[in-house]
């Protein structure tokens, strides 16, 4: 499954996603879950 989320690069958003990753690993009984970030430049 792929989910795309377009959010501002902030300390608060990074912390939230790190917490989400840990919760998803626990809820889905996974060793790891890939969460990847990419900078986006709007032209």
N, C-alpha and C positions, 0 to 999 in steps of 0.2 A: 504494500500500500504506500502511496506517496501523498503527502499533504504539503501544500505550499502555504506559507504565511509571510506576508509582506508587512514588516514592522520596522520602526525606527531602531537604529543601532544605539541602544542605550544600556547603561549598567543594569537598570531595573529589568529591561526586557531579557537581557542575557541571563540574569539570575532566575527569572521566571521560567525560561526554557530549560535551564539546567535542573530546576526542581521538577519540571514536567517530565524530563527525560528519566530521572530516577523513579518517579511514580509509575511511568509507563513500563519501565523494566520490571518493576515489582508486580504491577497488575497483570502483565502478560508473561511473567516468569521467563524473562529473557536475560541472557548474559550481557548483551549490549544492544543499543539502538543507535543507529547513525542519525545524527542531526548535523546538517551541513549549512554553513553560512557563506554567502557570496555578496560582495559589495555590488550595488546597483547604482548606475548613474543615469538619471533621467535627462534626456536631451531635448 
